[in-house]
Amino acid sequence: MKYALLLMGRIDDPNCGADGGPNPEEFFAFDQEITDAGVVVSSFALEDPEHAVKVETGADGDRVVSSGPFAEVQEFVGGTYIIEVADVDEAISWAKRSPGSKPGGHVEIRPVAPY
């Protein structure tokens, strides 16, 4: 079964990002481990939230484009793995090994919809 591991962080958490939390070497080591295990279908890292652009519908029905950072957003996705494993327990095992699950962040696990 395929699962998405969403590596989540919080903008207001001093343990997250450049000011603390996991360092890049920890993520590189985890990436090597999970890739070598042969369970990664795809993966990517995202730039920091201040580089985001948001498109939404305004009150008048027109599309509105805004550039980040967005004050109302405190939690962000830092990267994603799509993995193929036997079951959710194996996905949980990989999430626990991820540096993204250290203080200042968490890993959200979501099954990939089969359609």
Contacts in CASP RR format, 6 or more apart in sequence:
PFRMAT RR
TARGET T0000
AUTHOR 0000-0000-0000
METHOD contacts of the structure
MODEL  1
MKYALLLMGRIDDPNCGADGGPNPEEFFAFDQEITDAGVVVSSFALEDPE
HAVKVETGADGDRVVSSGPFAEVQEFVGGTYIIEVADVDEAISWAKRSPG
SKPGGHVEIRPVAPY
1 84 0 8 1.000
1 85 0 8 1.000
1 86 0 8 1.000
1 87 0 8 1.000
1 88 0 8 1.000
1 111 0 8 1.000
1 112 0 8 1.000
2 41 0 8 1.000
2 82 0 8 1.000
2 83 0 8 1.000
2 84 0 8 1.000
2 111 0 8 1.000
2 112 0 8 1.000
3 82 0 8 1.000
3 83 0 8 1.000
3 84 0 8 1.000
3 85 0 8 1.000
3 88 0 8 1.000
3 91 0 8 1.000
3 109 0 8 1.000
3 110 0 8 1.000
3 111 0 8 1.000
3 112 0 8 1.000
4 80 0 8 1.000
4 81 0 8 1.000
4 82 0 8 1.000
4 109 0 8 1.000
4 110 0 8 1.000
4 111 0 8 1.000
4 112 0 8 1.000
5 80 0 8 1.000
5 81 0 8 1.000
5 82 0 8 1.000
5 83 0 8 1.000
5 91 0 8 1.000
5 94 0 8 1.000
5 95 0 8 1.000
5 98 0 8 1.000
5 107 0 8 1.000
5 108 0 8 1.000
5 109 0 8 1.000
6 77 0 8 1.000
6 79 0 8 1.000
6 80 0 8 1.000
6 107 0 8 1.000
6 108 0 8 1.000
6 109 0 8 1.000
6 110 0 8 1.000
7 77 0 8 1.000
7 78 0 8 1.000
7 79 0 8 1.000
7 80 0 8 1.000
7 81 0 8 1.000
7 98 0 8 1.000
7 100 0 8 1.000
7 105 0 8 1.000
7 107 0 8 1.000
8 75 0 8 1.000
8 76 0 8 1.000
8 77 0 8 1.000
8 78 0 8 1.000
8 100 0 8 1.000
8 105 0 8 1.000
8 106 0 8 1.000
8 107 0 8 1.000
8 108 0 8 1.000
9 16 0 8 1.000
9 17 0 8 1.000
9 75 0 8 1.000
9 76 0 8 1.000
9 77 0 8 1.000
9 78 0 8 1.000
9 100 0 8 1.000
9 104 0 8 1.000
9 105 0 8 1.000
9 106 0 8 1.000
10 16 0 8 1.000
10 74 0 8 1.000
10 75 0 8 1.000
10 76 0 8 1.000
10 104 0 8 1.000
10 105 0 8 1.000
11 49 0 8 1.000
11 69 0 8 1.000
11 73 0 8 1.000
11 74 0 8 1.000
11 75 0 8 1.000
11 76 0 8 1.000
12 74 0 8 1.000
13 103 0 8 1.000
13 104 0 8 1.000
13 105 0 8 1.000
14 20 0 8 1.000
15 21 0 8 1.000
15 102 0 8 1.000
15 103 0 8 1.000
15 104 0 8 1.000
15 105 0 8 1.000
16 104 0 8 1.000
16 105 0 8 1.000
21 99 0 8 1.000
21 102 0 8 1.000
21 103 0 8 1.000
21 104 0 8 1.000
22 99 0 8 1.000
22 100 0 8 1.000
22 102 0 8 1.000
26 99 0 8 1.000
27 45 0 8 1.000
27 99 0 8 1.000
27 100 0 8 1.000
30 97 0 8 1.000
30 98 0 8 1.000
30 99 0 8 1.000
31 43 0 8 1.000
33 97 0 8 1.000
34 40 0 8 1.000
34 81 0 8 1.000
34 83 0 8 1.000
34 94 0 8 1.000
34 97 0 8 1.000
35 43 0 8 1.000
39 83 0 8 1.000
39 84 0 8 1.000
39 85 0 8 1.000
39 90 0 8 1.000
39 94 0 8 1.000
40 81 0 8 1.000
40 82 0 8 1.000
40 83 0 8 1.000
41 82 0 8 1.000
41 83 0 8 1.000
41 84 0 8 1.000
42 81 0 8 1.000
42 82 0 8 1.000
43 79 0 8 1.000
43 80 0 8 1.000
43 81 0 8 1.000
43 82 0 8 1.000
44 79 0 8 1.000
44 80 0 8 1.000
45 78 0 8 1.000
45 79 0 8 1.000
46 76 0 8 1.000
46 77 0 8 1.000
46 78 0 8 1.000
46 79 0 8 1.000
46 80 0 8 1.000
48 76 0 8 1.000
49 68 0 8 1.000
49 69 0 8 1.000
49 70 0 8 1.000
49 73 0 8 1.000
49 76 0 8 1.000
50 68 0 8 1.000
50 69 0 8 1.000
51 68 0 8 1.000
52 67 0 8 1.000
52 68 0 8 1.000
52 69 0 8 1.000
52 70 0 8 1.000
53 65 0 8 1.000
53 66 0 8 1.000
53 67 0 8 1.000
53 68 0 8 1.000
54 65 0 8 1.000
54 66 0 8 1.000
54 67 0 8 1.000
54 68 0 8 1.000
54 70 0 8 1.000
55 63 0 8 1.000
55 64 0 8 1.000
55 65 0 8 1.000
56 63 0 8 1.000
56 64 0 8 1.000
56 66 0 8 1.000
57 63 0 8 1.000
57 64 0 8 1.000
58 64 0 8 1.000
81 94 0 8 1.000
82 112 0 8 1.000
83 91 0 8 1.000
83 94 0 8 1.000
85 91 0 8 1.000
85 94 0 8 1.000
88 109 0 8 1.000
88 111 0 8 1.000
91 109 0 8 1.000
92 109 0 8 1.000
95 101 0 8 1.000
95 107 0 8 1.000
95 109 0 8 1.000
98 107 0 8 1.000
100 106 0 8 1.000
100 107 0 8 1.000
101 107 0 8 1.000
END
